[in-house]
């Protein structure tokens, strides 16, 4: 796996799930207590996430945190 690939995968899966659930970046960030630019950075694979943050993101999306790491995008 190339360096940064996992971050980009998590970001892509996060964006897919967020859009499927009808959240804008701003609304999603507000629910989590983050700024919209943080969520944008995560979705672009530019941010390192703690496992705790992955858990929080997954909880709001109502998915297993492992789904955010999936090669095949979850739905």
Backbone as a chain_set.jsonl record, in Angstrom:
{"seq": "XXXXXXXXXXXXXXXXXXXXXXXXXXXXXXXXXXXXXXXXXXXXXXXXXXXXXXXXXXXXXXXXXXXXXXXXXXX", "coords": {"N": [[0.854, -1.173, 0.0], [0.605, 2.153, -0.874], [2.119, 5.064, 0.571], [-0.024, 7.134, 2.421], [-2.272, 6.205, 1.155], [-4.245, 4.915, 2.686], [-5.319, 7.022, 4.193], [-6.458, 8.533, 2.114], [-8.36, 6.7, 1.213], [-10.055, 6.411, 3.462], [-10.997, 9.039, 3.528], [-12.352, 9.234, 1.043], [-14.341, 7.286, 1.382], [-15.665, 8.372, 3.585], [-16.668, 10.753, 2.459], [-18.413, 9.702, 0.478], [-20.301, 8.303, 2.081], [-21.252, 10.406, 3.678], [-22.456, 12.111, 1.785], [-24.377, 10.34, 0.732], [-26.059, 10.2, 2.918], [-27.099, 12.68, 3.017], [-25.855, 14.884, 4.208], [-24.348, 18.084, 4.262], [-20.962, 19.268, 4.041], [-20.624, 21.243, 5.964], [-22.877, 20.937, 7.708], [-22.428, 18.334, 8.612], [-19.94, 18.641, 9.891], [-20.709, 20.471, 11.898], [-22.424, 18.884, 13.49], [-20.56, 17.237, 14.633], [-18.925, 18.95, 15.992], [-16.767, 20.081, 14.728], [-14.836, 22.083, 12.402], [-15.844, 23.006, 9.096], [-13.727, 23.03, 7.253], [-11.976, 21.187, 8.324], [-13.281, 18.729, 7.934], [-13.326, 18.745, 5.138], [-10.569, 18.533, 4.641], [-10.09, 15.987, 5.69], [-11.62, 14.429, 3.941], [-10.215, 14.815, 1.59], [-7.99, 13.402, 2.135], [-5.942, 14.568, 3.52], [-5.603, 14.855, 6.206], [-4.471, 13.419, 9.234], [-6.067, 11.051, 11.186], [-7.223, 10.352, 14.48], [-7.988, 7.24, 16.085], [-10.158, 7.549, 17.714], [-11.467, 9.738, 16.559], [-12.198, 8.572, 14.131], [-14.041, 6.743, 15.125], [-16.025, 8.525, 16.042], [-16.835, 9.767, 13.639], [-17.849, 7.535, 12.247], [-19.924, 6.778, 13.967], [-21.773, 8.897, 13.729], [-22.443, 8.553, 11.075], [-23.62, 6.144, 11.252], [-22.361, 3.64, 10.803], [-20.122, 0.818, 10.963], [-16.939, 1.482, 12.307], [-14.854, 0.217, 10.903], [-15.797, 0.084, 8.335], [-15.104, 2.487, 7.173], [-12.547, 2.098, 6.353], [-12.684, 0.352, 4.288], [-11.934, -1.225, 1.154], [-13.72, -1.556, -0.939], [-16.213, 0.709, -1.427], [-18.429, 1.426, 1.257], [-22.031, 1.253, 1.837]], "CA": [[0.0, 0.0, 0.0], [1.389, 3.388, -0.984], [1.982, 5.987, 1.689], [-1.161, 8.037, 2.313], [-3.42, 5.576, 0.501], [-5.285, 4.64, 3.671], [-5.963, 8.307, 4.481], [-7.308, 8.886, 0.967], [-9.478, 5.755, 1.194], [-10.976, 6.816, 4.525], [-11.62, 10.28, 3.086], [-13.304, 8.956, -0.046], [-15.481, 6.571, 1.968], [-16.384, 9.336, 4.407], [-17.432, 11.641, 1.571], [-19.493, 8.917, -0.115], [-21.327, 8.051, 3.104], [-21.828, 11.692, 4.087], [-23.346, 12.563, 0.705], [-25.517, 9.406, 0.692], [-26.946, 10.48, 4.044], [-27.665, 14.008, 2.837], [-25.171, 15.923, 4.978], [-23.338, 18.953, 3.665], [-19.752, 19.263, 4.885], [-20.84, 22.149, 7.093], [-23.809, 20.325, 8.658], [-21.742, 17.171, 9.195], [-18.946, 19.176, 10.821], [-21.423, 21.049, 13.035], [-22.898, 17.788, 14.351], [-19.402, 16.657, 15.319], [-18.194, 19.982, 16.702], [-15.568, 20.4, 13.961], [-15.008, 23.092, 11.363], [-16.039, 22.45, 7.754], [-12.444, 22.827, 6.58], [-11.39, 19.952, 8.841], [-13.933, 17.624, 7.222], [-12.816, 18.8, 3.773], [-9.211, 17.984, 4.674], [-10.2, 14.537, 5.896], [-12.133, 13.841, 2.703], [-9.151, 14.876, 0.575], [-6.888, 12.562, 2.59], [-4.87, 15.451, 3.972], [-5.576, 14.879, 7.674], [-4.308, 12.192, 10.002], [-7.149, 10.936, 12.156], [-7.083, 9.416, 15.586], [-9.031, 6.208, 16.053], [-11.321, 8.133, 18.391], [-12.173, 10.544, 15.56], [-12.819, 7.609, 13.215], [-15.231, 6.235, 15.824], [-17.044, 9.582, 16.056], [-17.341, 9.902, 12.276], [-18.644, 6.343, 11.945], [-21.146, 6.8, 14.783], [-22.727, 9.827, 13.121], [-22.876, 7.957, 9.808], [-24.282, 4.881, 11.607], [-21.652, 2.516, 10.2], [-19.01, 0.287, 11.734], [-15.727, 2.227, 11.956], [-14.067, -0.551, 9.934], [-16.328, 0.392, 7.006], [-14.407, 3.65, 6.619], [-11.268, 1.628, 5.822], [-12.975, -0.649, 3.267], [-11.478, -0.991, -0.221], [-14.97, -1.377, -1.664], [-16.963, 1.706, -0.66], [-19.631, 0.956, 1.95], [-23.252, 2.028, 1.562]], "C": [[0.902, 1.239, 0.0], [1.121, 4.292, 0.218], [0.832, 6.958, 1.435], [-2.396, 7.423, 1.693], [-4.565, 5.334, 1.478], [-6.04, 5.924, 4.041], [-6.908, 8.7, 3.355], [-8.533, 7.975, 0.898], [-10.511, 6.132, 2.248], [-11.717, 8.089, 4.097], [-12.668, 10.065, 2.01], [-14.548, 8.253, 0.495], [-16.322, 7.504, 2.831], [-17.253, 10.234, 3.53], [-18.635, 10.909, 0.962], [-20.64, 8.724, 0.879], [-22.017, 9.343, 3.532], [-22.843, 12.174, 3.049], [-24.575, 11.662, 0.621], [-26.533, 9.709, 1.782], [-27.469, 11.914, 4.04], [-27.041, 15.117, 3.669], [-24.295, 16.78, 4.072], [-22.097, 18.84, 4.547], [-19.986, 20.106, 6.131], [-21.764, 21.529, 8.142], [-23.162, 19.138, 9.37], [-20.734, 17.635, 10.246], [-19.617, 19.743, 12.069], [-21.895, 19.98, 14.008], [-21.758, 17.194, 15.188], [-18.634, 17.667, 16.157], [-16.87, 20.333, 16.045], [-15.877, 21.527, 12.983], [-15.115, 22.397, 10.007], [-14.715, 22.172, 7.052], [-11.727, 21.574, 7.075], [-11.965, 18.754, 8.093], [-13.458, 17.593, 5.771], [-11.419, 18.205, 3.683], [-9.193, 16.484, 4.86], [-10.621, 13.876, 4.588], [-11.107, 13.865, 1.574], [-7.943, 14.03, 0.965], [-5.7, 13.357, 3.081], [-4.685, 15.446, 5.491], [-5.345, 13.493, 8.242], [-5.398, 12.167, 11.06], [-6.743, 10.021, 13.303], [-8.176, 8.363, 15.444], [-10.298, 6.712, 16.726], [-12.14, 8.967, 17.405], [-12.858, 9.643, 14.541], [-14.091, 7.047, 13.842], [-16.357, 7.264, 15.814], [-17.673, 9.769, 14.681], [-18.286, 8.748, 11.937], [-19.958, 6.347, 12.721], [-22.191, 7.722, 14.17], [-23.279, 9.28, 11.806], [-23.617, 6.638, 10.0], [-23.701, 3.699, 10.843], [-20.611, 2.011, 11.193], [-17.764, 1.076, 11.348], [-14.858, 1.525, 10.909], [-14.534, -0.258, 8.509], [-15.607, 1.582, 6.359], [-13.068, 3.268, 6.001], [-11.439, 0.664, 4.635], [-12.448, -0.243, 1.884], [-12.692, -0.754, -1.116], [-15.82, -0.411, -0.853], [-18.221, 1.12, -0.023], [-20.855, 1.744, 1.496], [-24.224, 1.872, 2.693]], "O": [[1.843, 1.338, 0.788], [0.034, 4.278, 0.797], [0.732, 7.538, 0.354], [-3.461, 8.039, 1.695], [-5.73, 5.529, 1.13], [-7.262, 5.906, 4.185], [-8.028, 9.147, 3.605], [-9.626, 8.431, 0.562], [-11.708, 6.169, 1.962], [-12.929, 8.196, 4.285], [-13.749, 10.65, 2.063], [-15.671, 8.582, 0.113], [-17.551, 7.433, 2.812], [-18.429, 10.449, 3.822], [-19.744, 11.444, 0.938], [-21.804, 8.954, 0.55], [-23.232, 9.365, 3.727], [-23.949, 12.591, 3.394], [-25.692, 12.153, 0.457], [-27.731, 9.498, 1.595], [-28.196, 12.318, 4.948], [-27.637, 16.184, 3.821], [-23.584, 16.258, 3.214], [-22.182, 18.364, 5.679], [-19.588, 19.72, 7.23], [-21.469, 21.587, 9.336], [-23.327, 18.96, 10.577], [-20.68, 17.092, 11.349], [-19.141, 19.518, 13.181], [-21.78, 20.152, 15.222], [-21.972, 16.714, 16.301], [-17.778, 17.282, 16.954], [-15.953, 20.821, 16.706], [-17.037, 21.878, 12.767], [-14.543, 21.326, 9.803], [-14.594, 21.181, 6.33], [-10.957, 20.965, 6.332], [-11.224, 17.868, 7.667], [-13.212, 16.514, 5.23], [-11.119, 17.456, 2.754], [-8.377, 15.786, 4.259], [-10.037, 12.873, 4.179], [-11.142, 13.007, 0.692], [-6.976, 13.947, 0.208], [-4.571, 12.868, 3.059], [-3.701, 15.986, 5.995], [-5.942, 12.515, 7.792], [-5.62, 13.161, 11.751], [-6.016, 9.045, 13.114], [-9.173, 8.583, 14.756], [-11.4, 6.328, 16.334], [-13.37, 8.91, 17.416], [-13.984, 9.922, 14.13], [-15.105, 6.894, 13.161], [-17.517, 6.911, 15.602], [-18.89, 9.914, 14.562], [-19.378, 8.958, 11.409], [-20.995, 5.959, 12.183], [-23.368, 7.367, 14.099], [-24.439, 9.513, 11.466], [-24.17, 6.079, 9.053], [-24.432, 2.866, 10.307], [-20.267, 2.705, 12.15], [-17.548, 1.32, 10.161], [-14.197, 2.19, 10.112], [-13.741, -0.345, 7.572], [-15.516, 1.663, 5.134], [-12.511, 4.03, 5.211], [-10.453, 0.217, 4.05], [-12.509, 0.925, 1.499], [-12.685, 0.148, -1.954], [-16.12, -0.692, 0.307], [-18.983, 0.407, -0.676], [-20.726, 2.782, 0.847], [-25.313, 2.445, 2.655]]}, "num_chains": 1, "name": "protein.A"}
